[in-house]
Amino acid sequence: MGEVTGEGPRTGESRQPTQFTLKIWHPNCWTLRTTAAVDAGLIAHSVHEFDGLVNARMTAHADRNARIDALVAAIDESALTHRVERVQTYFNPSLRTEAAGNVTEELLVRYEPENSIHDAFLSRGFLPDEEIRIRDGYEYWTVIVTASRSTIETRLDEIRREMDAEITVQGMKSPDAEPTAAAAGDRLSERQREIFELARRRGYYEWPRETSATDLAAELDVTKPTVLEHLRKAEAKLLDPE
């Protein structure tokens, strides 16, 4: 199929806005390296190129202040970044998000554009629909694109080859299709999602259970009540998403 243009769709080709949730890994990315090394996450609110550098406005989040400090130190020491600044006050209170952890800090990070995957997506018509979330060495994007399914698949393959990237489609929503299962957890906070997904992977919801809340707490290095609280809130949102 050809690329999307300003012309109407060709005969037999459906072009309509579709939302995708993507799990992404690519090499030489400071966000992936630092979140893989430190038990803390990042939420990218805005990413812009200026004066030859990418400037990213981010929220760092974790369960403890020490983990925020460790993440900032890892970013500062990374050979892939130029500078990280800790923003002491919120210039935009709307950036406070439930998708953060118990402790948050606002950051400004500057880095070279060569290793960023943003342009590879934007230049192919993928428009970010939500903040980009980074945890455990992966980026999680929600994007909207208007193109036929075959064209979207072709563009994703192009990005995979160009950036040596691993891209997994975790969910999809379009006007003529029911949302995929991944969309059911859209309202979970970042930490709720992380703990809920870990619990599922470890067999917490199997019968009989293959792990316990105590084991999950030990793996996450948090208290058992913290795990149970996050799971209870996640379950409540999944059962009553409205």
MIDOSE-1310 file (N, C-alpha, C; in nm, 2 decimals, decimal comma, always signed):
residues 242
mgev	+0,08/-0,12/+0,00/+0,00/+0,00/+0,00/+0,09/+0,13/+0,00; +0,04/+0,23/-0,06/+0,11/+0,36/-0,06/+0,10/+0,43/+0,07; +0,18/+0,53/+0,08/+0,18/+0,61/+0,20/+0,06/+0,70/+0,21; +0,02/+0,74/+0,33/-0,10/+0,83/+0,35/-0,07/+0,96/+0,29
tgeg	-0,16/+1,01/+0,21/-0,15/+1,15/+0,15/-0,28/+1,23/+0,18; -0,29/+1,34/+0,13/-0,40/+1,43/+0,15/-0,52/+1,38/+0,06; -0,50/+1,29/-0,03/-0,61/+1,24/-0,11/-0,70/+1,14/-0,04; -0,82/+1,12/-0,09/-0,91/+1,02/-0,03/-0,86/+0,88/-0,04
prtg	-0,91/+0,79/+0,03/-0,87/+0,65/+0,03/-0,89/+0,58/-0,11; -0,80/+0,50/-0,14/-0,82/+0,42/-0,26/-0,92/+0,32/-0,25; -0,97/+0,27/-0,36/-1,08/+0,17/-0,35/-1,04/+0,04/-0,27; -1,12/+0,00/-0,18/-1,09/-0,12/-0,10/-1,00/-0,10/+0,01
esrq	-0,95/+0,03/+0,04/-0,85/+0,05/+0,14/-0,91/+0,14/+0,25; -0,92/+0,09/+0,37/-0,98/+0,16/+0,48/-0,87/+0,24/+0,55; -0,90/+0,37/+0,56/-0,81/+0,46/+0,64/-0,89/+0,54/+0,74; -0,87/+0,51/+0,86/-0,94/+0,58/+0,97/-0,85/+0,59/+1,09
ptqf	-0,88/+0,68/+1,18/-0,79/+0,69/+1,30/-0,79/+0,56/+1,38; -0,68/+0,51/+1,42/-0,67/+0,39/+1,50/-0,57/+0,43/+1,61; -0,60/+0,38/+1,73/-0,52/+0,41/+1,85/-0,44/+0,27/+1,88; -0,31/+0,28/+1,89/-0,23/+0,17/+1,93/-0,16/+0,19/+2,06
tlki	-0,15/+0,09/+2,14/-0,05/+0,09/+2,25/+0,06/+0,00/+2,22; +0,18/+0,06/+2,24/+0,31/-0,01/+2,19/+0,41/-0,02/+2,31; +0,47/-0,14/+2,31/+0,58/-0,16/+2,40/+0,71/-0,16/+2,32; +0,81/-0,08/+2,35/+0,92/-0,05/+2,26/+1,05/-0,06/+2,34
whpn	+1,15/-0,13/+2,27/+1,29/-0,13/+2,31/+1,37/-0,09/+2,19; +1,47/-0,01/+2,22/+1,57/+0,02/+2,11/+1,70/+0,05/+2,18; +1,81/+0,02/+2,10/+1,95/+0,04/+2,17/+1,99/+0,18/+2,19; +2,09/+0,20/+2,27/+2,15/+0,33/+2,29/+2,05/+0,44/+2,34
cwtl	+1,95/+0,40/+2,43/+1,85/+0,49/+2,48/+1,88/+0,51/+2,63; +1,90/+0,63/+2,67/+1,93/+0,65/+2,81/+1,81/+0,62/+2,90; +1,69/+0,65/+2,85/+1,57/+0,62/+2,94/+1,56/+0,47/+2,97; +1,58/+0,39/+2,87/+1,57/+0,25/+2,88/+1,68/+0,19/+2,97
rtta	+1,80/+0,24/+2,95/+1,92/+0,19/+3,03/+1,90/+0,23/+3,18; +1,86/+0,35/+3,21/+1,85/+0,40/+3,35/+1,74/+0,33/+3,42; +1,62/+0,32/+3,35/+1,51/+0,25/+3,42/+1,53/+0,10/+3,44; +1,61/+0,04/+3,35/+1,65/-0,10/+3,36/+1,74/-0,12/+3,48
avda	+1,82/-0,02/+3,51/+1,92/-0,03/+3,62/+1,87/+0,01/+3,76; +1,76/+0,09/+3,76/+1,71/+0,15/+3,88/+1,56/+0,12/+3,89; +1,52/+0,09/+4,01/+1,37/+0,05/+4,03/+1,29/+0,19/+4,04; +1,28/+0,25/+3,93/+1,21/+0,38/+3,93/+1,16/+0,40/+3,78
glia	+1,07/+0,48/+3,76/+1,01/+0,50/+3,62/+1,02/+0,65/+3,58; +0,99/+0,67/+3,45/+0,98/+0,80/+3,40/+0,85/+0,82/+3,32; +0,80/+0,94/+3,32/+0,69/+0,97/+3,23/+0,73/+1,10/+3,15; +0,73/+1,08/+3,02/+0,77/+1,19/+2,93/+0,65/+1,28/+2,90
hsvh	+0,65/+1,40/+2,94/+0,53/+1,49/+2,91/+0,55/+1,56/+2,78; +0,67/+1,61/+2,75/+0,70/+1,68/+2,62/+0,84/+1,66/+2,58; +0,86/+1,64/+2,45/+1,00/+1,61/+2,40/+1,01/+1,70/+2,28; +1,11/+1,79/+2,28/+1,13/+1,89/+2,17/+1,28/+1,90/+2,14
efdg	+1,31/+1,92/+2,01/+1,45/+1,95/+1,97/+1,47/+2,10/+1,96; +1,58/+2,14/+2,02/+1,62/+2,28/+2,01/+1,77/+2,30/+2,02; +1,82/+2,37/+1,93/+1,97/+2,40/+1,93/+2,05/+2,28/+1,92; +2,00/+2,18/+1,85/+2,08/+2,06/+1,82/+2,06/+1,95/+1,93
lvna	+1,98/+1,98/+2,04/+1,96/+1,88/+2,14/+1,82/+1,86/+2,16; +1,78/+1,74/+2,21/+1,65/+1,71/+2,25/+1,63/+1,75/+2,40; +1,52/+1,82/+2,42/+1,49/+1,87/+2,56/+1,36/+1,80/+2,60; +1,37/+1,72/+2,71/+1,26/+1,64/+2,75/+1,21/+1,68/+2,89
rmta	+1,08/+1,70/+2,91/+1,02/+1,74/+3,04/+0,96/+1,61/+3,09; +1,01/+1,57/+3,21/+0,97/+1,43/+3,26/+0,94/+1,43/+3,40; +0,86/+1,33/+3,44/+0,84/+1,31/+3,58/+0,90/+1,17/+3,62; +0,99/+1,18/+3,72/+1,05/+1,06/+3,77/+0,96/+1,01/+3,89
hadr	+0,94/+0,88/+3,90/+0,85/+0,83/+4,01/+0,90/+0,70/+4,06; +0,88/+0,68/+4,19/+0,93/+0,56/+4,26/+0,86/+0,55/+4,39; +0,89/+0,44/+4,46/+0,83/+0,43/+4,60/+0,91/+0,50/+4,71; +1,03/+0,53/+4,68/+1,12/+0,59/+4,78/+1,20/+0,70/+4,72
nari	+1,23/+0,80/+4,81/+1,32/+0,91/+4,76/+1,46/+0,86/+4,71; +1,51/+0,76/+4,78/+1,64/+0,71/+4,75/+1,64/+0,66/+4,60; +1,53/+0,60/+4,56/+1,53/+0,55/+4,42/+1,52/+0,66/+4,32; +1,45/+0,77/+4,35/+1,46/+0,89/+4,27/+1,60/+0,94/+4,26
dalv	+1,67/+0,95/+4,37/+1,80/+1,00/+4,37/+1,89/+0,91/+4,29; +1,87/+0,78/+4,30/+1,96/+0,69/+4,22/+1,93/+0,70/+4,07; +1,80/+0,72/+4,03/+1,77/+0,74/+3,89/+1,83/+0,87/+3,84; +1,82/+0,98/+3,91/+1,87/+1,10/+3,86/+2,02/+1,09/+3,85
aaid	+2,09/+1,02/+3,94/+2,23/+1,00/+3,94/+2,27/+0,92/+3,81; +2,19/+0,82/+3,78/+2,22/+0,73/+3,66/+2,20/+0,81/+3,54; +2,10/+0,90/+3,53/+2,08/+0,98/+3,41/+2,19/+1,08/+3,40; +2,24/+1,14/+3,51/+2,35/+1,24/+3,50/+2,48/+1,17/+3,46
esal	+2,50/+1,05/+3,50/+2,62/+0,98/+3,47/+2,62/+0,91/+3,33; +2,50/+0,90/+3,27/+2,49/+0,84/+3,14/+2,57/+0,91/+3,03; +2,64/+0,83/+2,95/+2,72/+0,89/+2,84/+2,62/+0,94/+2,73; +2,49/+0,91/+2,74/+2,40/+0,94/+2,64/+2,32/+1,07/+2,67
thrv	+2,35/+1,13/+2,78/+2,28/+1,26/+2,82/+2,38/+1,37/+2,83; +2,33/+1,49/+2,81/+2,42/+1,61/+2,83/+2,40/+1,67/+2,97; +2,27/+1,68/+3,01/+2,24/+1,74/+3,14/+2,10/+1,70/+3,19; +2,10/+1,69/+3,32/+1,97/+1,67/+3,39/+1,95/+1,77/+3,50
ervq	+1,83/+1,83/+3,50/+1,80/+1,94/+3,60/+1,68/+1,89/+3,68; +1,68/+1,91/+3,81/+1,57/+1,88/+3,90/+1,49/+2,01/+3,91; +1,36/+2,00/+3,87/+1,27/+2,11/+3,88/+1,20/+2,11/+4,02; +1,23/+2,21/+4,10/+1,18/+2,21/+4,23/+1,03/+2,25/+4,25
tyfn	+0,98/+2,32/+4,15/+0,84/+2,36/+4,16/+0,77/+2,32/+4,03; +0,64/+2,30/+4,04/+0,56/+2,26/+3,92/+0,53/+2,39/+3,84; +0,58/+2,40/+3,72/+0,54/+2,51/+3,64/+0,39/+2,49/+3,58; +0,36/+2,36/+3,57/+0,23/+2,33/+3,52/+0,17/+2,22/+3,62
pslr	+0,08/+2,26/+3,71/+0,02/+2,17/+3,81/-0,05/+2,05/+3,74; -0,10/+2,07/+3,62/-0,17/+1,96/+3,55/-0,08/+1,84/+3,52; +0,05/+1,86/+3,53/+0,14/+1,75/+3,51/+0,15/+1,65/+3,63; +0,09/+1,69/+3,74/+0,08/+1,60/+3,85/-0,02/+1,49/+3,80
teaa	+0,03/+1,37/+3,81/-0,05/+1,26/+3,75/-0,06/+1,14/+3,85; -0,17/+1,07/+3,85/-0,19/+0,96/+3,93/-0,10/+0,84/+3,88; -0,05/+0,86/+3,76/+0,03/+0,75/+3,70/+0,17/+0,75/+3,76; +0,19/+0,83/+3,86/+0,32/+0,83/+3,93/+0,32/+0,74/+4,05
gnvt	+0,44/+0,73/+4,11/+0,45/+0,65/+4,23/+0,42/+0,73/+4,36; +0,47/+0,67/+4,47/+0,46/+0,74/+4,60/+0,54/+0,87/+4,61; +0,65/+0,87/+4,53/+0,75/+0,99/+4,53/+0,77/+1,03/+4,39; +0,76/+1,16/+4,36/+0,78/+1,21/+4,22/+0,88/+1,33/+4,23
eell	+0,94/+1,35/+4,11/+1,02/+1,47/+4,09/+1,02/+1,50/+3,95; +1,01/+1,63/+3,92/+1,01/+1,68/+3,78/+1,15/+1,70/+3,74; +1,18/+1,66/+3,61/+1,31/+1,67/+3,55/+1,31/+1,74/+3,42; +1,42/+1,80/+3,38/+1,45/+1,85/+3,25/+1,58/+1,78/+3,20
vrye	+1,57/+1,70/+3,09/+1,69/+1,63/+3,05/+1,72/+1,67/+2,90; +1,85/+1,69/+2,88/+1,89/+1,72/+2,74/+1,99/+1,61/+2,69; +1,97/+1,58/+2,56/+2,05/+1,47/+2,51/+2,05/+1,48/+2,36; +2,14/+1,41/+2,30/+2,16/+1,41/+2,15/+2,04/+1,34/+2,08
pens	+2,00/+1,39/+1,97/+1,88/+1,33/+1,90/+1,90/+1,20/+1,83; +2,03/+1,17/+1,81/+2,06/+1,05/+1,72/+1,99/+0,92/+1,77; +1,99/+0,90/+1,90/+1,94/+0,78/+1,95/+1,80/+0,78/+2,00; +1,73/+0,89/+1,97/+1,59/+0,90/+2,00/+1,50/+0,84/+1,89
ihda	+1,40/+0,77/+1,93/+1,31/+0,70/+1,84/+1,19/+0,79/+1,80; +1,18/+0,91/+1,86/+1,06/+0,99/+1,84/+1,04/+1,03/+1,69; +1,15/+1,08/+1,63/+1,13/+1,12/+1,49/+1,09/+1,01/+1,39; +1,14/+0,88/+1,43/+1,10/+0,77/+1,34/+0,95/+0,75/+1,34
flsr	+0,89/+0,77/+1,46/+0,74/+0,76/+1,47/+0,67/+0,88/+1,41; +0,71/+1,00/+1,45/+0,64/+1,12/+1,41/+0,65/+1,14/+1,26; +0,76/+1,10/+1,19/+0,78/+1,12/+1,05/+0,69/+1,03/+0,97; +0,64/+0,92/+1,04/+0,55/+0,82/+0,97/+0,41/+0,84/+1,01
gflp	+0,37/+0,95/+1,07/+0,23/+0,98/+1,10/+0,18/+0,92/+1,23; +0,27/+0,87/+1,32/+0,22/+0,82/+1,45/+0,22/+0,94/+1,55; +0,11/+0,98/+1,59/+0,09/+1,09/+1,68/+0,07/+1,04/+1,83; +0,16/+1,08/+1,92/+0,14/+1,04/+2,06/+0,01/+1,09/+2,11
deei	-0,07/+1,01/+2,17/-0,20/+1,04/+2,23/-0,20/+1,05/+2,38; -0,09/+1,00/+2,44/-0,07/+1,01/+2,58/+0,07/+1,03/+2,61; +0,10/+1,06/+2,74/+0,24/+1,07/+2,78/+0,31/+0,94/+2,76; +0,44/+0,95/+2,73/+0,52/+0,83/+2,71/+0,57/+0,78/+2,85
rird	+0,55/+0,65/+2,87/+0,59/+0,59/+3,00/+0,71/+0,50/+2,98; +0,80/+0,51/+3,07/+0,92/+0,43/+3,06/+0,94/+0,36/+3,20; +0,96/+0,23/+3,20/+0,98/+0,15/+3,32/+1,05/+0,02/+3,28; +1,14/-0,03/+3,37/+1,20/-0,16/+3,35/+1,27/-0,18/+3,22
gyey	+1,32/-0,07/+3,16/+1,39/-0,08/+3,04/+1,31/-0,09/+2,91; +1,18/-0,04/+2,92/+1,09/-0,04/+2,80/+1,02/+0,10/+2,80; +0,99/+0,14/+2,68/+0,90/+0,26/+2,66/+0,76/+0,21/+2,62; +0,66/+0,28/+2,67/+0,52/+0,24/+2,64/+0,45/+0,36/+2,58
wtvi	+0,41/+0,35/+2,46/+0,36/+0,46/+2,38/+0,21/+0,43/+2,35; +0,13/+0,53/+2,35/-0,01/+0,53/+2,30/-0,01/+0,63/+2,18; -0,04/+0,58/+2,06/-0,03/+0,66/+1,94/-0,16/+0,65/+1,86; -0,19/+0,75/+1,78/-0,30/+0,75/+1,69/-0,24/+0,77/+1,55
vtas	-0,28/+0,68/+1,46/-0,24/+0,69/+1,32/-0,36/+0,67/+1,22; -0,36/+0,74/+1,11/-0,46/+0,73/+1,01/-0,40/+0,67/+0,89; -0,43/+0,54/+0,87/-0,37/+0,47/+0,76/-0,44/+0,33/+0,75; -0,42/+0,26/+0,64/-0,47/+0,12/+0,63/-0,39/+0,03/+0,72
rsti	-0,44/-0,08/+0,76/-0,37/-0,17/+0,85/-0,24/-0,22/+0,79; -0,24/-0,25/+0,66/-0,12/-0,29/+0,59/-0,01/-0,18/+0,59; -0,05/-0,06/+0,57/+0,04/+0,05/+0,58/+0,10/+0,07/+0,71; +0,02/+0,06/+0,82/+0,07/+0,07/+0,95/+0,17/-0,04/+0,98
etrl	+0,14/-0,16/+0,94/+0,24/-0,27/+0,97/+0,37/-0,24/+0,89; +0,36/-0,19/+0,77/+0,48/-0,16/+0,69/+0,56/-0,05/+0,76; +0,50/+0,05/+0,81/+0,57/+0,16/+0,88/+0,63/+0,11/+1,01; +0,57/+0,02/+1,09/+0,63/-0,03/+1,21/+0,75/-0,12/+1,17
deir	+0,74/-0,19/+1,07/+0,86/-0,27/+1,02/+0,97/-0,18/+0,98; +0,94/-0,07/+0,92/+1,04/+0,03/+0,88/+1,12/+0,08/+1,00; +1,04/+0,11/+1,11/+1,10/+0,17/+1,23/+1,18/+0,06/+1,30; +1,14/-0,06/+1,30/+1,21/-0,17/+1,35/+1,35/-0,19/+1,29
remd	+1,35/-0,18/+1,15/+1,48/-0,19/+1,08/+1,57/-0,07/+1,10; +1,51/+0,05/+1,09/+1,58/+0,17/+1,10/+1,65/+0,19/+1,23; +1,57/+0,16/+1,34/+1,62/+0,18/+1,48/+1,67/+0,06/+1,55; +1,67/-0,06/+1,48/+1,71/-0,18/+1,54/+1,62/-0,21/+1,66
aeit	+1,49/-0,18/+1,65/+1,40/-0,17/+1,76/+1,31/-0,30/+1,77; +1,27/-0,33/+1,89/+1,17/-0,43/+1,92/+1,04/-0,35/+1,95; +0,93/-0,37/+1,87/+0,81/-0,30/+1,89/+0,70/-0,41/+1,90; +0,62/-0,41/+2,01/+0,51/-0,50/+2,03/+0,38/-0,42/+2,04
vqgm	+0,28/-0,46/+1,96/+0,15/-0,40/+1,97/+0,08/-0,47/+2,08; +0,05/-0,39/+2,19/-0,02/-0,45/+2,31/-0,17/-0,43/+2,31; -0,22/-0,33/+2,23/-0,36/-0,30/+2,23/-0,39/-0,21/+2,11; -0,52/-0,21/+2,07/-0,57/-0,14/+1,96/-0,71/-0,10/+1,98
kspd	-0,75/+0,03/+1,94/-0,88/+0,07/+1,94/-0,91/+0,15/+1,81; -1,02/+0,11/+1,75/-1,06/+0,18/+1,62/-1,21/+0,20/+1,62; -1,27/+0,29/+1,54/-1,41/+0,31/+1,54/-1,50/+0,19/+1,52; -1,44/+0,09/+1,44/-1,53/-0,02/+1,40/-1,48/-0,15/+1,47
aept	-1,41/-0,14/+1,58/-1,36/-0,26/+1,65/-1,37/-0,24/+1,80; -1,39/-0,34/+1,87/-1,40/-0,34/+2,02/-1,26/-0,32/+2,07; -1,24/-0,24/+2,18/-1,11/-0,23/+2,23/-1,05/-0,36/+2,27; -0,91/-0,37/+2,26/-0,85/-0,50/+2,30/-0,83/-0,50/+2,45
aaaa	-0,79/-0,61/+2,50/-0,79/-0,63/+2,65/-0,69/-0,53/+2,71; -0,59/-0,49/+2,64/-0,49/-0,40/+2,70/-0,56/-0,26/+2,74; -0,67/-0,23/+2,67/-0,73/-0,10/+2,70/-0,81/-0,10/+2,83; -0,84/-0,21/+2,88/-0,92/-0,22/+3,00/-0,84/-0,16/+3,12
gdrl	-0,71/-0,16/+3,11/-0,63/-0,11/+3,23/-0,58/+0,03/+3,21; -0,64/+0,10/+3,11/-0,59/+0,24/+3,09/-0,59/+0,33/+3,21; -0,69/+0,30/+3,30/-0,71/+0,39/+3,41/-0,62/+0,36/+3,53; -0,55/+0,25/+3,52/-0,46/+0,22/+3,63/-0,34/+0,31/+3,64
serq	-0,30/+0,34/+3,76/-0,18/+0,42/+3,78/-0,06/+0,34/+3,73; +0,06/+0,40/+3,71/+0,17/+0,33/+3,67/+0,21/+0,22/+3,76; +0,22/+0,25/+3,89/+0,26/+0,16/+3,99/+0,15/+0,04/+4,01; +0,02/+0,08/+4,00/-0,08/-0,02/+4,00/-0,07/-0,12/+3,89
reif	-0,04/-0,07/+3,77/-0,03/-0,15/+3,65/+0,10/-0,24/+3,67; +0,21/-0,19/+3,71/+0,33/-0,26/+3,73/+0,31/-0,38/+3,83; +0,25/-0,35/+3,94/+0,23/-0,46/+4,04/+0,13/-0,56/+4,00; +0,02/-0,51/+3,94/-0,08/-0,60/+3,89/-0,03/-0,70/+3,78
elar	+0,05/-0,64/+3,69/+0,11/-0,73/+3,58/+0,21/-0,83/+3,64; +0,29/-0,78/+3,74/+0,38/-0,88/+3,80/+0,30/-0,99/+3,87; +0,20/-0,95/+3,94/+0,12/-1,05/+4,01/+0,06/-1,15/+3,92; +0,01/-1,11/+3,80/-0,04/-1,20/+3,70/+0,07/-1,29/+3,65
rrgy	+0,19/-1,23/+3,62/+0,30/-1,32/+3,56/+0,34/-1,42/+3,66; +0,34/-1,39/+3,79/+0,39/-1,48/+3,90/+0,29/-1,58/+3,94; +0,16/-1,57/+3,89/+0,06/-1,67/+3,92/-0,02/-1,63/+4,05; -0,02/-1,51/+4,09/-0,09/-1,47/+4,21/-0,24/-1,49/+4,19
yewp	-0,29/-1,48/+4,07/-0,44/-1,50/+4,04/-0,47/-1,64/+3,99; -0,37/-1,73/+3,99/-0,40/-1,87/+3,96/-0,46/-1,94/+4,08; -0,52/-2,06/+4,06/-0,57/-2,13/+4,17/-0,52/-2,28/+4,16; -0,45/-2,33/+4,26/-0,40/-2,25/+4,37/-0,29/-2,15/+4,34
rets	-0,28/-2,05/+4,42/-0,18/-1,94/+4,39/-0,04/-2,00/+4,38; +0,03/-1,94/+4,29/+0,17/-1,98/+4,27/+0,27/-1,89/+4,34; +0,22/-1,78/+4,39/+0,30/-1,69/+4,47/+0,21/-1,62/+4,57; +0,27/-1,55/+4,66/+0,19/-1,48/+4,77/+0,22/-1,33/+4,76
atdl	+0,14/-1,25/+4,83/+0,16/-1,11/+4,84/+0,30/-1,08/+4,91; +0,33/-1,17/+5,00/+0,46/-1,16/+5,07/+0,58/-1,17/+4,97; +0,57/-1,27/+4,89/+0,67/-1,29/+4,79/+0,68/-1,18/+4,69; +0,56/-1,12/+4,65/+0,56/-1,01/+4,56/+0,63/-0,89/+4,62
aael	+0,59/-0,87/+4,75/+0,65/-0,75/+4,82/+0,80/-0,77/+4,83; +0,85/-0,89/+4,86/+1,00/-0,91/+4,86/+1,06/-0,88/+4,73; +1,00/-0,92/+4,62/+1,06/-0,90/+4,49/+1,06/-0,75/+4,45; +0,95/-0,68/+4,50/+0,94/-0,54/+4,47/+1,02/-0,45/+4,57
dvtk	+1,06/-0,51/+4,68/+1,13/-0,44/+4,79/+1,03/-0,34/+4,85; +0,91/-0,38/+4,87/+0,81/-0,29/+4,94/+0,74/-0,38/+5,04; +0,65/-0,32/+5,12/+0,58/-0,39/+5,23/+0,47/-0,47/+5,17; +0,42/-0,57/+5,24/+0,31/-0,65/+5,19/+0,18/-0,56/+5,19
ptvl	+0,15/-0,47/+5,29/+0,04/-0,39/+5,28/+0,04/-0,30/+5,15; +0,16/-0,25/+5,11/+0,17/-0,17/+4,99/+0,13/-0,25/+4,87; +0,17/-0,37/+4,86/+0,13/-0,46/+4,74/-0,02/-0,48/+4,74; -0,07/-0,52/+4,86/-0,22/-0,54/+4,87/-0,30/-0,42/+4,84
ehlr	-0,25/-0,30/+4,88/-0,33/-0,18/+4,85/-0,33/-0,15/+4,70; -0,21/-0,17/+4,63/-0,21/-0,14/+4,49/-0,29/-0,24/+4,41; -0,29/-0,37/+4,45/-0,37/-0,47/+4,39/-0,52/-0,44/+4,41; -0,56/-0,41/+4,53/-0,70/-0,38/+4,56/-0,75/-0,26/+4,47
kaea	-0,67/-0,16/+4,46/-0,71/-0,04/+4,38/-0,72/-0,08/+4,23; -0,62/-0,16/+4,18/-0,62/-0,20/+4,04/-0,74/-0,29/+4,01; -0,77/-0,38/+4,10/-0,88/-0,47/+4,08/-1,01/-0,39/+4,07; -1,02/-0,29/+4,16/-1,15/-0,21/+4,17/-1,17/-0,14/+4,04
klld	-1,06/-0,08/+3,98/-1,07/-0,01/+3,86/-1,10/-0,10/+3,74; -1,04/-0,22/+3,74/-1,06/-0,31/+3,63/-1,21/-0,37/+3,63; -1,26/-0,38/+3,75/-1,40/-0,44/+3,76/-1,50/-0,33/+3,74; -1,47/-0,20/+3,76/-1,56/-0,09/+3,74/-1,49/+0,02/+3,67
pe	-1,45/+0,00/+3,54/-1,37/+0,10/+3,47/-1,44/+0,24/+3,45; -1,56/+0,25/+3,47/-1,63/+0,38/+3,46/-1,61/+0,46/+3,58
